[in-house]
Amino acid sequence: MIAHPLVRAATATLQIAESLQVIGVKAPIGTHNGTFHCDEALACGLLKLLPDFSESGILRSRNDELLKECEVVVDVGGVFDASKLRFDHHQRSFDTKFDDTKSTKLSSAGLVYLHFGKRIINEIAKFHKVEMDDDSTNKIYNKVYDSFIEHIDGIDNGVPAFTGDKNYDVSTSLSARVGRLNPQWNQEFTRKSEKIEYTSK
């Protein structure tokens, strides 16, 4: 299988530094330093799926002067302003959700997906030479949020999956991860014993 070049850009080892001199680019993606979390890691990966940011390095800092030099900033800075490419969700007044049907506040991943998700879907479709109409794009956009992104938003914001009623879909589990090591229904059962040994280590 040939990997999508934008997927490679998002999943390859990222150029990460804590100073603009080290990173060597004028306007990188900015996020906070210290302990990292799933939401800003995914936010950066989503951004790097776009041609605009596929070659961008990542600056990890809480220094406002350094963050001002970044073209886009996620999960730090105390500002949510999509027009300025600032995607933080830690403000006390922050209450943005994916749509009116949701109760889960967005994390930085959700904010980036809210504003760039349809472009990302269309970039991937274009690479695979799949024609997408607006209806198909919208359906995929909503499905990916429901089945994947919202889970990350919920965890980052301290929202449990269940409080009596279900708050959001849980998109993965240990059982699911082990199950995915099995061949698909239309694949040969090759090296199966090695995979079983792997899960037992």
C-alpha positions in Angstrom: 0.0 0.0 0.0 1.3 3.5 -0.9 1.0 5.9 2.0 -0.6 9.2 1.4 2.2 11.8 1.4 0.2 14.0 3.8 -0.4 11.0 6.1 3.4 10.4 6.1 3.9 14.0 7.0 1.6 13.7 10.0 2.8 10.4 11.3 6.6 10.7 10.6 9.0 11.9 13.3 8.1 15.5 13.7 10.7 18.3 13.9 10.0 19.5 17.5 12.0 22.2 19.4 11.7 24.8 22.1 13.3 27.7 20.2 12.8 29.2 16.8 16.5 29.1 16.2 16.6 25.3 16.6 13.5 24.6 14.6 14.8 26.7 11.7 11.5 27.7 10.2 9.9 31.1 10.4 6.3 30.2 11.3 5.9 26.7 12.8 2.9 25.2 14.5 3.0 26.2 18.2 1.8 24.2 21.2 2.7 24.0 24.9 5.8 22.4 26.3 5.9 20.0 29.3 3.6 17.1 29.5 1.9 16.4 26.2 -1.6 15.1 25.7 -3.6 13.4 22.9 -5.6 16.4 21.9 -2.7 18.7 20.9 -0.7 15.8 19.4 -3.8 15.0 17.2 -4.3 18.7 16.5 -0.8 19.0 15.2 -1.2 15.8 13.2 -4.4 17.0 11.6 -2.8 20.3 10.6 0.1 18.5 9.0 -2.4 16.6 6.8 -3.0 19.9 5.0 -0.5 21.2 2.3 -0.4 24.5 4.2 1.3 22.9 7.2 2.7 19.6 6.0 6.3 20.8 6.1 5.9 22.8 9.3 7.9 22.1 12.4 6.4 22.2 15.9 7.4 24.7 18.5 6.7 23.6 22.1 6.6 26.6 24.4 4.5 28.7 26.8 6.5 31.9 25.9 3.9 34.3 24.4 6.6 36.1 22.4 7.7 32.9 20.7 4.1 31.8 20.1 3.4 35.1 18.3 5.9 34.0 15.7 3.9 30.8 15.0 1.4 30.7 12.1 -1.0 28.5 14.0 -1.1 27.8 17.8 -3.0 24.9 19.5 -3.8 24.1 23.1 -1.9 27.1 24.6 -2.1 30.9 24.6 -5.5 31.5 26.1 -7.1 32.5 22.7 -9.6 30.8 20.4 -9.9 32.8 17.2 -10.1 30.7 14.1 -9.5 33.7 11.9 -6.1 34.1 13.5 -5.4 30.4 13.6 -5.4 30.3 17.4 -7.0 27.2 18.9 -6.9 27.1 22.7 -9.8 25.8 24.8 -8.6 26.6 28.3 -10.4 29.9 28.7 -13.1 30.0 31.5 -15.5 31.4 29.0 -14.9 28.7 26.4 -18.0 26.8 25.6 -17.6 25.8 21.9 -19.1 22.4 20.8 -19.1 20.7 17.5 -22.8 21.4 16.8 -26.0 22.1 18.7 -26.7 18.3 19.2 -23.5 17.9 21.3 -22.8 18.6 24.9 -19.0 17.8 24.8 -16.8 20.9 24.7 -14.1 20.8 22.1 -10.4 20.2 22.9 -7.7 21.6 20.6 -8.1 18.6 18.4 -11.9 19.2 18.1 -11.3 22.8 17.3 -8.8 22.0 14.5 -11.2 19.4 13.1 -14.2 21.7 13.3 -12.4 24.2 11.1 -10.2 22.1 8.9 -11.9 18.6 8.9 -13.7 18.9 5.6 -10.5 20.1 3.8 -8.6 17.2 5.3 -11.2 14.7 4.1 -11.1 16.2 0.6 -7.3 16.2 0.5 -7.2 12.5 1.3 -10.0 11.8 -1.2 -8.1 13.8 -3.9 -5.0 11.7 -3.4 -6.9 8.5 -3.8 -8.7 10.0 -6.9 -12.1 9.7 -5.2 -14.6 12.2 -6.3 -16.4 13.8 -3.3 -19.6 15.8 -3.4 -20.6 18.0 -0.6 -23.1 15.5 0.8 -20.5 12.7 1.0 -17.9 15.1 2.6 -20.5 16.2 5.2 -21.4 12.6 6.1 -17.8 11.6 6.6 -17.0 14.8 8.5 -19.8 14.1 11.0 -19.1 10.4 11.3 -15.4 10.9 12.0 -16.3 13.4 14.8 -18.9 11.1 16.3 -16.8 8.0 16.2 -13.3 9.3 16.9 -12.7 13.0 17.7 -15.4 13.4 20.3 -13.9 10.7 22.4 -10.6 12.7 22.6 -12.5 15.9 23.3 -14.4 14.2 26.2 -11.3 12.7 27.8 -9.3 16.0 27.6 -12.1 17.9 29.2 -12.7 15.4 31.9 -16.1 14.3 30.6 -16.8 10.6 31.3 -18.3 8.5 28.5 -21.3 7.7 30.6 -23.1 9.6 33.4 -26.2 7.4 33.3 -26.8 8.3 29.7 -24.0 7.9 27.1 -22.2 11.2 26.5 -20.1 10.0 23.5 -18.9 6.9 21.7 -15.8 5.2 23.0 -13.8 4.6 19.8 -11.2 2.1 21.1 -10.6 -0.4 23.8 -7.9 -2.9 24.8 -10.1 -5.8 23.4 -10.5 -3.9 20.1 -6.8 -3.3 19.8 -6.0 -7.0 20.3 -8.7 -8.0 17.9 -7.2 -5.8 15.2 -4.1 -8.0 15.2 -6.2 -10.8 13.6 -6.3 -11.0 9.8 -9.3 -9.5 8.1 -12.0 -11.9 7.0 -10.7 -11.9 3.4 -7.0 -12.3 4.3 -5.0 -15.5 4.8 -4.2 -16.5 8.4 -0.4 -16.1 8.1 1.9 -15.8 11.0 -1.1 -15.9 13.3 0.8 -17.6 16.1 3.4 -14.8 16.1 0.7 -12.2 16.6 -0.7 -14.2 19.5 2.8 -14.4 21.0 3.1 -10.6 20.5 -0.2 -9.9 22.4 1.0 -12.0 25.3 4.3 -10.1 25.9 
